[in-house]
Amino acid sequence: MHTKEEYELEEMLVGAKRREEDLIERIIQIASMIYMQMPLRYQDEWLDRQVNDGLYNPTEGYKEDDE
């Protein structure tokens, strides 16, 4: 019999595994686009999805002095 803590830990691990698989798939997608030298609009669409999903903020950490 499992304790409540063991069930919670198992749920966390399942969620982490799904997240890992999702992130790996995203990397494969952009790497494939670059490798196949697809038009930039495909990369732009991919990037828009990352921004909309909260995975990337294009202005975070940006300073005018960085140019």
DOTI-638236 format. One record per atom (N, C-alpha, C): residue number from 1; atom name; x, y, z. Coordinates in steps of 0.05 Angstrom, whole numbers, plus 5000, padded with zeros to 4 digits. Layout:
BEGIN
+------+-------+------+-------+------+
: fipa : vexvo : east : north :   up :
+------+-------+------+-------+------+
:  NUM :    CA :    X :     Y :    Z :
...
+------+-------+------+-------+------+
END
This chain:
BEGIN
+------+-------+------+-------+------+
: fipa : vexvo : east : north :   up :
+------+-------+------+-------+------+
:    1 :     N : 5017 :  4976 : 5000 :
:    1 :    CA : 5000 :  5000 : 5000 :
:    1 :     C : 5018 :  5025 : 5000 :
:    2 :     N : 5010 :  5045 : 4984 :
:    2 :    CA : 5025 :  5070 : 4982 :
:    2 :     C : 5014 :  5091 : 5001 :
:    3 :     N : 5032 :  5107 : 5011 :
:    3 :    CA : 5024 :  5129 : 5027 :
:    3 :     C : 5016 :  5153 : 5009 :
:    4 :     N : 5002 :  5172 : 5021 :
:    4 :    CA : 4994 :  5196 : 5006 :
:    4 :     C : 5019 :  5210 : 4994 :
:    5 :     N : 5040 :  5211 : 5009 :
:    5 :    CA : 5065 :  5224 : 5000 :
:    5 :     C : 5077 :  5209 : 4976 :
:    6 :     N : 5075 :  5182 : 4977 :
:    6 :    CA : 5086 :  5167 : 4954 :
:    6 :     C : 5069 :  5172 : 4929 :
:    7 :     N : 5043 :  5173 : 4931 :
:    7 :    CA : 5026 :  5179 : 4908 :
:    7 :     C : 5032 :  5207 : 4897 :
:    8 :     N : 5036 :  5226 : 4915 :
:    8 :    CA : 5042 :  5254 : 4907 :
:    8 :     C : 5069 :  5255 : 4893 :
:    9 :     N : 5088 :  5241 : 4903 :
:    9 :    CA : 5115 :  5240 : 4891 :
:    9 :     C : 5113 :  5227 : 4863 :
:   10 :     N : 5098 :  5205 : 4861 :
:   10 :    CA : 5094 :  5192 : 4835 :
:   10 :     C : 5081 :  5210 : 4815 :
:   11 :     N : 5061 :  5225 : 4823 :
:   11 :    CA : 5048 :  5245 : 4805 :
:   11 :     C : 5068 :  5266 : 4796 :
:   12 :     N : 5084 :  5275 : 4815 :
:   12 :    CA : 5104 :  5295 : 4808 :
:   12 :     C : 5124 :  5284 : 4787 :
:   13 :     N : 5133 :  5260 : 4791 :
:   13 :    CA : 5151 :  5247 : 4772 :
:   13 :     C : 5139 :  5244 : 4745 :
:   14 :     N : 5114 :  5236 : 4744 :
:   14 :    CA : 5100 :  5232 : 4718 :
:   14 :     C : 5098 :  5259 : 4704 :
:   15 :     N : 5091 :  5280 : 4719 :
:   15 :    CA : 5089 :  5307 : 4707 :
:   15 :     C : 5116 :  5317 : 4697 :
:   16 :     N : 5137 :  5312 : 4713 :
:   16 :    CA : 5164 :  5320 : 4704 :
:   16 :     C : 5173 :  5305 : 4679 :
:   17 :     N : 5166 :  5280 : 4677 :
:   17 :    CA : 5173 :  5264 : 4653 :
:   17 :     C : 5158 :  5275 : 4629 :
:   18 :     N : 5133 :  5281 : 4632 :
:   18 :    CA : 5118 :  5293 : 4609 :
:   18 :     C : 5130 :  5319 : 4601 :
:   19 :     N : 5137 :  5336 : 4620 :
:   19 :    CA : 5149 :  5362 : 4614 :
:   19 :     C : 5176 :  5358 : 4599 :
:   20 :     N : 5192 :  5340 : 4609 :
:   20 :    CA : 5217 :  5334 : 4596 :
:   20 :     C : 5213 :  5325 : 4567 :
:   21 :     N : 5194 :  5308 : 4562 :
:   21 :    CA : 5188 :  5298 : 4535 :
:   21 :     C : 5179 :  5321 : 4517 :
:   22 :     N : 5162 :  5339 : 4528 :
:   22 :    CA : 5152 :  5362 : 4513 :
:   22 :     C : 5175 :  5380 : 4506 :
:   23 :     N : 5193 :  5386 : 4524 :
:   23 :    CA : 5216 :  5403 : 4518 :
:   23 :     C : 5235 :  5391 : 4498 :
:   24 :     N : 5239 :  5365 : 4500 :
:   24 :    CA : 5256 :  5351 : 4480 :
:   24 :     C : 5244 :  5353 : 4453 :
:   25 :     N : 5217 :  5350 : 4451 :
:   25 :    CA : 5203 :  5352 : 4425 :
:   25 :     C : 5206 :  5380 : 4414 :
:   26 :     N : 5204 :  5400 : 4430 :
:   26 :    CA : 5208 :  5428 : 4421 :
:   26 :     C : 5236 :  5433 : 4410 :
:   27 :     N : 5256 :  5422 : 4423 :
:   27 :    CA : 5283 :  5424 : 4414 :
:   27 :     C : 5287 :  5410 : 4387 :
:   28 :     N : 5276 :  5387 : 4384 :
:   28 :    CA : 5277 :  5372 : 4359 :
:   28 :     C : 5263 :  5387 : 4337 :
:   29 :     N : 5241 :  5400 : 4343 :
:   29 :    CA : 5227 :  5415 : 4322 :
:   29 :     C : 5244 :  5438 : 4312 :
:   30 :     N : 5255 :  5454 : 4330 :
:   30 :    CA : 5271 :  5477 : 4320 :
:   30 :     C : 5297 :  5468 : 4307 :
:   31 :     N : 5309 :  5448 : 4318 :
:   31 :    CA : 5334 :  5437 : 4306 :
:   31 :     C : 5328 :  5427 : 4277 :
:   32 :     N : 5306 :  5414 : 4273 :
:   32 :    CA : 5299 :  5404 : 4247 :
:   32 :     C : 5294 :  5427 : 4227 :
:   33 :     N : 5281 :  5448 : 4237 :
:   33 :    CA : 5276 :  5471 : 4219 :
:   33 :     C : 5302 :  5484 : 4211 :
:   34 :     N : 5321 :  5486 : 4229 :
:   34 :    CA : 5347 :  5498 : 4223 :
:   34 :     C : 5362 :  5480 : 4204 :
:   35 :     N : 5363 :  5454 : 4211 :
:   35 :    CA : 5378 :  5435 : 4194 :
:   35 :     C : 5368 :  5435 : 4165 :
:   36 :     N : 5341 :  5435 : 4162 :
:   36 :    CA : 5329 :  5434 : 4135 :
:   36 :     C : 5329 :  5462 : 4122 :
:   37 :     N : 5339 :  5482 : 4136 :
:   37 :    CA : 5340 :  5509 : 4126 :
:   37 :     C : 5312 :  5519 : 4116 :
:   38 :     N : 5292 :  5513 : 4133 :
:   38 :    CA : 5265 :  5521 : 4127 :
:   38 :     C : 5263 :  5552 : 4128 :
:   39 :     N : 5243 :  5563 : 4114 :
:   39 :    CA : 5240 :  5592 : 4115 :
:   39 :     C : 5236 :  5602 : 4144 :
:   40 :     N : 5246 :  5627 : 4148 :
:   40 :    CA : 5245 :  5638 : 4175 :
:   40 :     C : 5217 :  5640 : 4187 :
:   41 :     N : 5197 :  5641 : 4170 :
:   41 :    CA : 5170 :  5643 : 4180 :
:   41 :     C : 5163 :  5619 : 4198 :
:   42 :     N : 5174 :  5595 : 4191 :
:   42 :    CA : 5169 :  5572 : 4208 :
:   42 :     C : 5182 :  5574 : 4235 :
:   43 :     N : 5206 :  5585 : 4235 :
:   43 :    CA : 5220 :  5590 : 4260 :
:   43 :     C : 5206 :  5612 : 4276 :
:   44 :     N : 5196 :  5632 : 4263 :
:   44 :    CA : 5181 :  5653 : 4276 :
:   44 :     C : 5156 :  5642 : 4289 :
:   45 :     N : 5142 :  5624 : 4275 :
:   45 :    CA : 5118 :  5612 : 4286 :
:   45 :     C : 5125 :  5595 : 4311 :
:   46 :     N : 5147 :  5580 : 4309 :
:   46 :    CA : 5156 :  5564 : 4332 :
:   46 :     C : 5162 :  5582 : 4355 :
:   47 :     N : 5176 :  5604 : 4350 :
:   47 :    CA : 5184 :  5622 : 4372 :
:   47 :     C : 5159 :  5635 : 4384 :
:   48 :     N : 5139 :  5642 : 4368 :
:   48 :    CA : 5114 :  5653 : 4378 :
:   48 :     C : 5101 :  5634 : 4397 :
:   49 :     N : 5101 :  5608 : 4390 :
:   49 :    CA : 5090 :  5588 : 4408 :
:   49 :     C : 5104 :  5587 : 4435 :
:   50 :     N : 5131 :  5589 : 4434 :
:   50 :    CA : 5147 :  5588 : 4459 :
:   50 :     C : 5140 :  5612 : 4477 :
:   51 :     N : 5137 :  5636 : 4464 :
:   51 :    CA : 5130 :  5660 : 4479 :
:   51 :     C : 5102 :  5657 : 4491 :
:   52 :     N : 5083 :  5648 : 4474 :
:   52 :    CA : 5056 :  5644 : 4484 :
:   52 :     C : 5053 :  5624 : 4506 :
:   53 :     N : 5070 :  5604 : 4505 :
:   53 :    CA : 5070 :  5583 : 4526 :
:   53 :     C : 5086 :  5591 : 4551 :
:   54 :     N : 5098 :  5615 : 4550 :
:   54 :    CA : 5113 :  5625 : 4573 :
:   54 :     C : 5140 :  5614 : 4576 :
:   55 :     N : 5151 :  5601 : 4555 :
:   55 :    CA : 5178 :  5589 : 4557 :
:   55 :     C : 5200 :  5609 : 4550 :
:   56 :     N : 5193 :  5630 : 4537 :
:   56 :    CA : 5213 :  5650 : 4529 :
:   56 :     C : 5201 :  5677 : 4530 :
:   57 :     N : 5216 :  5696 : 4541 :
:   57 :    CA : 5209 :  5724 : 4541 :
:   57 :     C : 5231 :  5739 : 4527 :
:   58 :     N : 5225 :  5749 : 4502 :
:   58 :    CA : 5247 :  5761 : 4486 :
:   58 :     C : 5258 :  5787 : 4499 :
:   59 :     N : 5244 :  5799 : 4517 :
:   59 :    CA : 5255 :  5824 : 4530 :
:   59 :     C : 5268 :  5819 : 4557 :
:   60 :     N : 5266 :  5795 : 4567 :
:   60 :    CA : 5277 :  5789 : 4594 :
:   60 :     C : 5307 :  5790 : 4593 :
:   61 :     N : 5318 :  5806 : 4610 :
:   61 :    CA : 5347 :  5808 : 4612 :
:   61 :     C : 5360 :  5826 : 4591 :
:   62 :     N : 5343 :  5838 : 4574 :
:   62 :    CA : 5354 :  5856 : 4553 :
:   62 :     C : 5359 :  5884 : 4563 :
:   63 :     N : 5383 :  5894 : 4557 :
:   63 :    CA : 5390 :  5922 : 4564 :
:   63 :     C : 5400 :  5935 : 4538 :
:   64 :     N : 5395 :  5961 : 4535 :
:   64 :    CA : 5404 :  5975 : 4511 :
:   64 :     C : 5434 :  5974 : 4509 :
:   65 :     N : 5449 :  5972 : 4532 :
:   65 :    CA : 5477 :  5972 : 4532 :
:   65 :     C : 5488 :  5946 : 4520 :
:   66 :     N : 5471 :  5925 : 4518 :
:   66 :    CA : 5480 :  5899 : 4508 :
:   66 :     C : 5484 :  5899 : 4478 :
:   67 :     N : 5476 :  5919 : 4464 :
:   67 :    CA : 5478 :  5920 : 4435 :
:   67 :     C : 5506 :  5922 : 4425 :
+------+-------+------+-------+------+
END
